[in-house]
Amino acid sequence: MSNIPPAPDQSVESSTREPSSAPEQVGHRSAGSAQTPTVASLRRLLPYARPALPSLAASTVVAIVATLCGLSFPLVIAWIIDGPIARRNLSQLWGPALLLVVLGVTEAALFWLRRVLATRPTMRVEATMRADLYERLQRLPVSFHDRWPAGQLMSRAVSDLSTIRRFLVFGVVFLVVNLVTFIVGVGILLFLSVKLGLIVAALAIPLVLLSFQYESRYQILARRSQDQVGDLATVVEESVLGVRILKAFGRSAHLGRTFRTQAGELRDTEMSKAKVVSVLWAVIIALPEIALGVALILGIRDVAAGSLSAGALVAFFGTAMGLRWPIDSIGWLLAIANDTAAASERYFEVMDSPLTVVSPDSPTAAAPSRGHLVMSDVRFAFADARPRLGRPAELLRGIDLELQPGETVAVVGATGSGKTTLTSLINRLYDVTGGSIRLDGVDIRELDLATLRESVSVAFEEPTLFSASVRENVLLGSPDGSDEDVRAALDVAQADFVDDLPWGLDTRIGEQGLSLSGGQRQRLALARAVVGRPAVLVMDDPLSALDIHTEAQVERALRSVLSSTTALLVAHRASTVMLADRVALLEDGRITATGTHSELMATVPAYRDLLASREDQVAGVRRLEDGVHA
């Protein structure tokens, strides 16, 4: 299957809960929070970079040799000036000239080889880190995705990892190469003239002090910039996915202003980074110029006094100019090192997030599931929940409900009573915070997660489809299924509209299935839920987007599925409730009544009032639809 992200044991549906507001957005680090040292952040990359280290070491050695070839040029030129030219014997120029050609060709070839050695292994490191991040995102609980904007995660998977790769392929190599070049170059300068060499070597002291001062300021700005890139990616993603809503309500300009505001904030941060770097560059350029000016004056005096040859002075300044790139690049290399440290920190923020919903170390061996589901004193509260208006933080407060194998139970309740949350607990999209849910006598937390999710299938009210074919979307519920299984599931969901699509089952339905109507998306999601013939089928009002006539057809087809599986059905309409053997009324986080539909209608006023209000709404829709058909 192509383009289908999740593995069978992992959640693919979107959360049904709004993320809570917080004073500081997840993924951001406040300006006052402690900074992780750059070296410590970079050191965390070592396990990923280790396979590439031999190639990077070879690339570094090759680059050092190439740089030494470049540093040899001034010495050969000094040989020419103090030799053939001083003696006026031009026949002796052939040897040095040939040597210069060899050094030039060798330098170019070695720099080409350096890139070849470093590129492929570092791209493999980037691919490995991206694959691990993707796998981690799939394994992290739904509660994690409730809190993290998608743009923040996308920026970590794309731009941050690209920054890390560029640092490995270039930055880390030239941090070493330029240091070695500076040391060797200063050694050559000292060999040519101790006095002049000490003037250039003295540059190291102010440069080191400046670099330390620069690092702390730049690190804060680098992290802020990368967080703002994530925020901007979130705005772009939401504006693309919600383009129909924005156009329908004429709010494109509003989100455009939000985009421009955040883009402006990112620009301001980048300008602040540029200002910090520009000061560093200005000092880095000014100091060598001053040192070379002083050295030039003293060197000319030494040549005039006869204590230094003209060739040695030319070689000295040729070598000194060869050190300009290692010196000038300090600012750029420190900048990319800090960018990479921030990218590493952001990457490991996700990788370090705890896996709270996992398979047990020694899962209970599961026999073929009979579908006997028992909820005992089930309680649930979101981790960041707070009591409000005198109401407790727990959304579910002691659910007791038993479903016999093959039984269908409908859960009915007002909006906000906890119905959707209850459906999310059965296949462990969330874990209960109290009590237990047992499947065939085994606590679901003791079962292997993949096994549990093969046994329990879920159809959500808000269907999520992927940019893939109809077949691939349906078979997400049973990867080993055949076309016959797909057709049977589509028949249950009354999704015969598939045959009218341009390529039938092979038709790609587009991102989020937005090329389909809401009812069509909901029917494909229902087909996905039933295609694997699960032991337990959980349906969260899966027919809400269907018209009355299509709903009746789907309900008739569903009866054949429900006769052979245990089903928990969240229902809002009486017609859907009639599919169930029993009905449970959920009020304020508790099951307050159970029985058949007729029993509850006769004995429970709250149930009767709830269904009556729903039926009034349905009756209005039915009258409208009948008028359209007429």
N, C-alpha and C positions, 0 to 999 in steps of 0.2 A: 504493500500500500504506500502511495506517495503522499507527501504533504499532510500526513496525519500525525500530529505531535506526540500524543501521550501513549504510554504503555498501558496495557489493560488494568494494571493494579494501581493506576494513578488517576486522580480526579481530572476531568476535562471540562466539567461544567463550571460556569461562572458562579461566583458567590451570590447568595440571595440576600445578603445583608449589606447595607450601606456602610462604608468605612467610617469609623468614628473620627470626629474632628480632634485635632491636637494642636497645641501651641506651636509645635515645630514638625514639619513634614518628615515622614519616614524617609530615610536615605540621605537626609541632610545632617550636617554637623554644624552646630552653632559656632559663632565666632569665638565664644568664650570657652569652648570645650578644649580639652587637652589635645595637643598635637602629638601624633605618633612620629617619632624620629624617622627621617627619611631612610636611613640605613636599615632600620628595623622593618619598615614597610617593604623595602626592596628585598630584604632577606627572605621574606615569606614566599617570594617567587622561586626560590632555589629548587624546591622539589619538582616544579614543572620544568625549570630551565636545565636541570641536571643532565637529561639525555642530550641536550644540545651543547653542553659545555666543551666536549672534545673539539667539535667543529668551531665553536666560538674561540677556543684557545688557539686552534690552528689559524683561524682568520686573524686573530690578534698578532700572532707571530709573523704571519705574512705581511700584515699592514706595517709592523715595526720595521721589517726588512725593507719594505718599499719606501718608508719614510727615511730610513738611513741612506738609501740610495739617493734620495733628494738632498739630504744633508751633505752628501759627498761632492755634490756639484761645486760648491764654493772652494773646496780644497783642491779640486782638479784645476779650477780656474786660477787659484793662487799658484799652482805648479806651472801653469802656462805663463803667467805674468813674470814670475821670478825666474823661470827657466828660459824657454825659447825666445820670449819677447825681450827679456833683459839681455840675453846673449845675442839677440838679433839673428837667431838661427831658426828660420821658419820651417826647415825640413823636420825639426823635432816636434812640430805641431800634430803630426798624424797620429801618434800614439795617444796623447791626451784627448784629441778630438774623437777618436774611435771609442775611447773609454766613456766619454760623455754620451755618445749614442747608445752604447750598451747599457749604461745606467738609466737613461731615459726610457728605453724600451722595457728594461727589467722592471722599473717602477710602475709603468702603465700596466704591464702584464700581471704584476703582483696585486695591484689594486683591483683588477678584474677578478682575479682568483679569490681575493678576500670576500668580495660580494657573493661569489658563487658558493663559497664554503659556508657563509653565514645565513643566506636567505632561506634555503629549504628547511634546515632544522628549526629556525625561529618561526617559520610559518606553521610547522608541525606543532610547536609549543602553543601558538595561538589557537590552532584548531583543537588541541587537547583541552585547553582551558575553556574554550567556548562549549565544547561537548560536555565537560564536567558541570559548567554553570547551567546548561540546559537541563541536564539530568537532575541537578539539585533543585531547580525550579519546579520540576515535575514531582519531586518527592516532598517538597515543602508543603505544609498543610494549607488548607484553604484560608485559615486565619491569617497566615503570612500574606497571601495575595490580597486579602481584604485591606491590608494596611499599606501596601506598596503600590504606587502608581506604575502603570505599565511602561511609561516613558523612561522612568528611572532604571528599570530592569533592562530595557532595550539599549540604553546608552552604555550600560555596563557590558553588555554582550557584544557591542559593536565598537563604539569609539574608544572605550577604555582599553579593550584588548588590543586594538590597533596601536594605541599609544605604547602599551607594554612591548609589543612586537618590535616597534621602531626603536625602542630603547635597547632591546637585546641585540638587534641586528646592527645598530650603529652606535648608540650612546655608550653602552657598556664597553664596547671594543675601543672606542676612541678616548674614553676616559683613561684607559690603560696606555693606549698608543701615544696619546699626547703627553701624558706624564713621562713616559720613557723618552719621548722625543725631546722634551724640555730638559731632562737630566743629561742626556747624551749631548744635546746641543750646548748646554752650559759648560759641559766638560770640554767640548771642542773650543769654545770661546776662551776658557781658562788656559787651554793649551796654547792658543794663539797669543793671548795677552791676559795675564793674571789680573792686572789692574782694570782693564776694560771688561773682562768677564765678570768680575765681582759687581760692577755697576749693574749689569743685566741680571745677575743672579739675585740681587737685592730686591728685584721686582716681586719675588715670591712672597715676601712678608706682608706687604699691604694687600696683595691679591687674596691671600688666605683669609686675612681679617675681614676684608670686604665680602668674601663669599659666605662666611658664617653669618654676617649681618643680613645679607641678602636672602639667604635660604629661608629663614623663619617667616619673613614677610611674604615671600613668593609662595610658600607652601599653603598658607591660608587662602590666597587668591586662586591658586590652582584648584584646590578642592571646591571652592565656591563656584568657579567656572564650570567644573564638571557636573556639579549638582544642578546648575542652571541649564546646562545642555539637556539633562534628563527631564527637567520641568518643561522645557520647550518641546521636547519630543512627545511628552504626554499631551500637550495642547494640540500638536499636529495630529496625533493619533485620534484624539477625541473629535477633532473637527472633521476628519475624514470619515470615521465610522458614523458620526452623527450628522453628516452633511444633509440628509433629508430633513431632519428636524430643524436644523439651522435655516435651511431655505424655506421650509414651510412656515416658520414663525418670523422670518425676516431678521434673524439674529446673526447672520454671517458677519456683519460689520462689528457686532459686539465682541464676538470671539476674535475677530481680527484685531480689535483694539487690545484685547488681552495678550494676543500673540506679539503685537508690536511692543507692548509694555515689557513683557518678559525678554523679548529680543533686545530691547534697549538696555535692560539690566545686565544681560549677558555681554552686550557691547561695552558697557561701562566697566564691568569686571575685566574684560580683555584689555581695555585701555589702561586700567590700573596695572595689570600685569606688564603691559608694554612700557609703562612709565618706570616700573621697578627695573625691568631689564635694560631700558635705555640708560638709566643712571649707571648701572653696572658696566654696560658696554662703553659708555663715555669714559669711565675711569680706566677700564681695561685698555682702551685705545690710547688714552692720554699718557699713561705711565710709561709704556714702551717708547712712545715718541720722545718723551722727555729724556729717558735713559739713553736712547740712541743719539739724541742731539748732544748730550754731554759726552758720550763715548766718541762721537765723531770729532768733536773739538780736541779732545785729549789724544785721539788716534792720529790726527793730522800733525799735532805737535810732536808725537813720538816718531812719525815718519820723517818729519823735517829734521829731528835731532839724530836720526839714523838708528834709533833703538828698535824700530819696527819697520819691516819691509812693506813696500806698497802692495805686494801680493797678499801678505798676511792681513793687511787692513781690509783689502777687498774681500778676502775669505771671511774675515770676522763679520763684516756687514752682510755678506751673502748668507752666512749661517744665522745671524741675528734676524734677518728678514724671513728665513725659513722657519724661525720660531714664532712668527707672528700668528699663524693659524692656530698652533697649540695654545697660545696665550689668548687670542681673541675668542676662541671657541669655548673658553671656560664658562662664560655667561650662558651660552646656548646649551652646553652640556649640563650645567646645573639646572637650567630651566626644564629640560626634558627629563632629568632625573627626578625633579620634584613633581612634574606632571605624572610620571610613572609611579612614584610613591603614592600619590593621591588615587591614581587608577587602581593600584594594587589594594589599597585600603578599601576602596568602594567595592571591588570584586570580592574580597574576603568578608565584607559585611554580609553579603548574601550567602557565601559558602559557610560562614560560621553560624548562620541562623539555625536554631535547633529544630530537629525533626521530631515533632511532638506526636505525630500519627505515623507509627511504624509497625512493622511486623515484629512479634516477639522473637527473642533469640531462639527459643525452642517452641515453635508453634505446635498446637495440638493437632494431631493427625486428623484430617477431616474425611469422614465417609461421605458418599453421595448425599447431598443435602435433601432432607424431606420438607424443609421450609417451615419448621415449627419455631415460631418467633415469640419470645417472651420479654417484655419490658418490665423491670422491677424497680420501682422508686426512682425512675430516671429523672435526673436533674441536669440542668445545663445553664451556664452563664458565660457570656463572652468575657475574655480575659480583661478587657478594659471597661466592662459594664459597671455602672454606678447607679445606686438607687435614685429614682427621680419621682417627685411629686408623691412621696409616701409609698411608692411601689418598690418591691424588692428588686435586687439586681438580677436574680435568676429569671430566665425566660421560661424555663420548664421547671416545675416545682413538685416532683413526685408523680411521674406518669407510671401507671400500672395498666398494662394491656397485654393480652395474650392472643396470638393468631394461630389457630390450628392449621396443620398442613392442608393446603388447598382452599383455605377460607379467604374470603375477601372482606376486609373491614374498611369502611369509609370513615375518615376523620373530618368532622365539620366544626367550624369555629369562625368567629368574627376575625376581621383583619387584625393582625398583631397578636393573636392568641398563641402563636408558636407552632403552627402547623408545618410550615416550611422547614423550620429548624428541626422539628422531629424527624422529617424525612431525611435530613442531612446526617443524622446520627446513625442510621441503620447500616450504611456501608462505610462509616467512619470518615466522611468528609470532615466532620468534627467528632471529637471524643466527648462522651458524657463527662460531666464534672461531678456526678454523684449517681449512685445506683448502678444498674447494669442492663445490658441488652444481650440476650442469649439466643443463639441459633442452634437448634437441635441439641439443647442442653449445654452448649459451650459458650462462654463469654466471648463475644466477637473480638475483644482485645487479645484473646489468646489464639486466634486463628491467623494464619498467614494472610496478609493483606490482599495478595493477588487472588487467593482462593475465595476469600470473602466477597470480593468484587466480581468474581465470576458467578457467584451464587446469588448476589443481590444486584439487580439492575434498576436503574433510576431513569424516569422520564420527568424532566423539569418543566415548570410552567413557562419559563423563558428558554426556548431552545437555542442551543449553540451549535452552529454548523461550521464546517471548515471549507477552505478553498480547495475543494477536491471533487471527485465525481460523486454522483448519487450513490453508487455501489460502495465506494470507500467510506462515505459518511454513515451508511447503514451498517456496514460490517465492522465499524468501530466497536459495536456491541458484541461482536463474535468474529474475531479476525480469521478464523478457519472456516467460516460459513461459505456456502456455495451460492450460485445465482438463484437456485431453487429456494434456498432459505431467505434470500433477499426478497424474492417475489412473494413468498408466503407472508413475510413481515409487512410488505407494502400493502398486501391485500387486507391484512388486519387493520392497518392504519388508513385504509381507503385512500391510498396515495396513488390512484391510477393516473393522476396528472403527469406522472413520470414518463408515461408512454408518449405524451405530447411534447416532451422536451426534444431539442434537436438531435441528440444522440442517445436518448433513452437513459439507461443506467450509467452510461459513460459520460453524460453531460456534467461538466464542471459547473457548480452552482454559484461560484463566486464567494468572496470573503464574507463571512458571517451569514451566508445564504441570503443576502439582501436582494438578490435578483428574484426571490420567491416571495409570495405573500406570507403574512404571519401564520395563517392556517396551514399553508403548505409546509412551512418550516416545522410547525408543531407536529404535523403528521409524520414527517421524516424522522423527527426525534423520537416519536412513539415507536416507529418501525425499528429504530436502532435499539430501543429498550427491550423489545420483545423478540428480536431476531435470534438471540442466544438461548431462548426458552429457559429463562432463569428460574431457580427454585423460589425466589422471592422477588416480586415486582413491586417497586415503589413508584407511585405516580402522583406528582404534585400538580393537580388540576391540569392535566395535559391536554384537555379539550377546550380550554377557555377561549382560544382564538377561532374556534370553528363556528360556522353558522348552525342553526338549529337542525337543519336537514342533514348536513354532513355529520354532525355530532351523533344523531340517531343511528346513522349507518355505521359509524365507528363503534358505537356502543354495542350494536348487534354483533359485529365482528369480534369485539373484545371478549364477549362471553365465552367464546371457544378457547381463548387463552386463559382466562381467569378460572376456568373449570379445572385446570391442571397445574395451577401455581398458587402460592400464597401471595396475597396482594394487599398492600396498604395504599389506600386511595384517598388523596385530599380532594374533597368535592365541595362545590358551591351551588350546584344545581340539583334539584330533586331527581331529574332524569339520570344524572350520574350516580347519585346515592343509591338508586334502584339497582345498580350493578352489584351492590355489596350484600353480603349475608348479614352483617351487623354494622351498626353505626356507633361511633364514639363521638361524644360532644366534648370539645376542648374549649375550656373557658379559663382565661387568665393563667395559663400554664398548667392546668390540671384537667384530667378526664373527669367530668362531673356526671356523666350518664352514658350508659351503653345499652344497646338493644336493637331491635329491628326498626326500620323506618316508621312503620305503623305504630309500634309501641311508643317511640319517642314523640311522634306527632300527637299521640293521645294523652301522654302523661307528663311531658316536659315542655312547659310554656316557652322557655328560652330557645329550645330547638325549633319549636313551631314558629316563633316570631322570626328567627334567623332565616329559616327556609322560605317563609312567606315573603320577606323582603327581597330575597333572591328571586323568587318566582315572579314577583311584580316586575322586576327588572327584565327577566327573560320574556315575560308576556309582552312587554313593550317592544322588545327586539323582534319577537315573533310577528307582531302586528305590522312592524315596519317591513320585515322581510316578505310577509305575505302580500303587502301592498306592492312591493317591487316586482314580485313574481307575477302578480295580477297585471 
